[in-house]
């Protein structure tokens, strides 16, 4: 039996969260290419995110210091206008070719008539650093305060620790939707079973998420 979230996933979403595997400055001995497959900027831009979003929608797009300009381009290619970056302050020194990275950025963008539901959110977030590329769990309640559901997370690694209406898509999860031209393992029955098995046996999935 498929998870309820897959059966109930809507056709379009009012809020989309995405953490693309950028290939910008991510090769070599210290790059993200050591951890997972990466995508070119053109491939990221070509994703049919516009078809997944409601006419009036919010987009939250993760980027690094090296991909900040590219993030604006990707949002615009999807029909969104970036309104503000929200900066994750890590308070620890990271890697960097020129300056040592201690921040990442979550671009907030809108299209159509999509006002925010909470006007008190500052442009920074302080949250613990976890394993590689693991974005802070604090992003979910933050997004839910500012933006309306239903929600979709692209390039998800786990189900959000939330009771809100989140659907997910990515290589490492049992995806709730299919994206033409962007196959993931769970698109096939065997792949879906394998991914679901990994999630059930994982120690880090949130309680009650399946």
N, C-alpha and C positions, 0 to 999 in steps of 0.2 A: 504493500500500500504506500502511495506517495505521501510525503509530508503535507499537512493541511495547507501550509503557506504556498506550496506549488499549485494546488488546486484553486486556491482563492486569489492568486496573484492578479491584480488588475492589468488592463491593457496599457494604460498610461499612468504616469506618476506625477504628482505635484511637486515632489522634491527628489532630486537625484544626488547621491554622494558618489564620488569617483576618486580612486587612488591609482592612476595609471602607472604601469611599470616603464617609466621614461628611460630611453637609452642615451640621454644626453649626459655626457661626462660620467658614464657609469660602467665603462669597460676597464680592464686592467686588474691588477692584483687587489685593489681596494674597492672596486666598483660593485654595484648591485648585481652585475651579471654573474657573480660567483654564487648568488643565492637563488635566482629565478630567471626565467626567460624574460627578455625585455621587448618593447615595442617601439617602432620608429614613430616620429612625430606625425608623419603622413598617415600611418596606420591608425594612430589614436584619433586623429582628426576625422578619419573616414567612418568611424563608428556611428551607426544611425541613432545617436542619442536623441536627436530632435524628434524622431518617431516615437520614442519611449516617453517623452515628456508631454505633459498637458500644455495647452496653449498658454496658460498662465502658470508659470512654474519657477522653482528655485533650483539652482545648481551649486553644489559645494565641491570644489575641485582641488585636490591636494597637489602641491608642487614643491620642489626643492628650491634652494637659492639659485641653482643653475638653470632651472626650468620656469622661473617666474614669468619671463616674457612669453615663453611658449604656452603657459597656462592661459594667458589672456587670449592668445591666438586660437587655442582649442575651444575656449568658451564662446568666442565670437563665431567660429566655424559651426557651432551648434545652435546659433541663433540667440545666444545669451549676451548680456552686457554685465561685465564685472563691476560690482558696486563697491567692494572693499576687500582687501586681504585680511584674514585673521591669522595672526602669527602664533605658532606653538613655540613657547620659550622653554628650552630644555634645562637650562642652568647647568650644563656640562659641556666640555669641549668635545667636538666631534672631529671627523676627518675633513680635509679640504686642501685643494691644490694651492690656493692663494690665502684665504682666510679660513680659520677653523669654524666649521658650521656648528651652531648651537641653536638653530631655529629651522622650522619648516613652515610652509604657508598654506592656508586653506582659503582659496578664493571663493568669495560669495558672489553669485551672479543671478540675474533674474531675466525673464522674458515675459512680455505681455503685462497685464495688470496683476502684480504679485507682491503686495506689500508684506512687510514682516509682521509677525504676530507678537513680537517682544522687542521693545526699543531700548532695553537696558544693557545689551550685550556689548562689552568692550572689544577692541580689535586685537586682543591677545588672550592666550590660554596657557596656563602653567599646569603641566601634568607629567607624571612619571614616564621615563623612557623604559621600554621593555625590549623584546627581541627585535631583530632586524625588521625594519619597515612596518612594525606594529604601531598603528596609530592609536592615540589615547582613547580609552573607553569613554572619557568625558565628552567626546565629540557627539555622541548620540543624544544625550539629554539636551546639550546645547542646541543642536540642529532642531530637535523636536520643540524647543521653546520658540525658536525663531520662525520655523517653516512648517507649513501644513503637510499632512499626509494625504494619500499613501506615499510611502518612501521606497526608494530603490537604491541599493548599494552595488556599484560596479567594482569588479576586482576584489570582491570580499574574500576574506580568509577564514571567517567564522560567522555564525549568526550573531547579530547584534544582541547584547544583553539588555533587551528592551521588550516591553509588552505592546509597543506601538506597531502599526501596520507596515513592517519592513519586509521587502522581498530582496533576494540577493542573487548575484551572478558572479562567477569567477572560476578559475581553474581548480581551486582547492576546496570547493564547496559543492553541495548538491543544489545546483542552480534552479531558481524558480521560474526563469524565463529562458527562451532561446533567442540569440541574436544572429541573424543571417550573416554568413561570412566570417563569423567569429566563434567557431566551435569550441566547446569545453568538454572535458571528460564525461560529465553527467548528462550530456545530450544523448548518449547511447544508454540503453537499459543496463548493460554491464558496467559502464562507467558510473552511472548513477548509484548502483549498488555498492561499488567499490568506494566511492567518495562517502556515501552515507555510513558505511562501515568504519571508515577512518574517523568520522566525526563522533560516532557513538563511542568508539574506543579511546578517543582523545581525553586528556585530563583537563584541557583548557576551554572546553565548550561551556557556555553558561547554562546553569541548571534550568531545566524546563524549556530549553530552546528548540527541542525537536518535537 
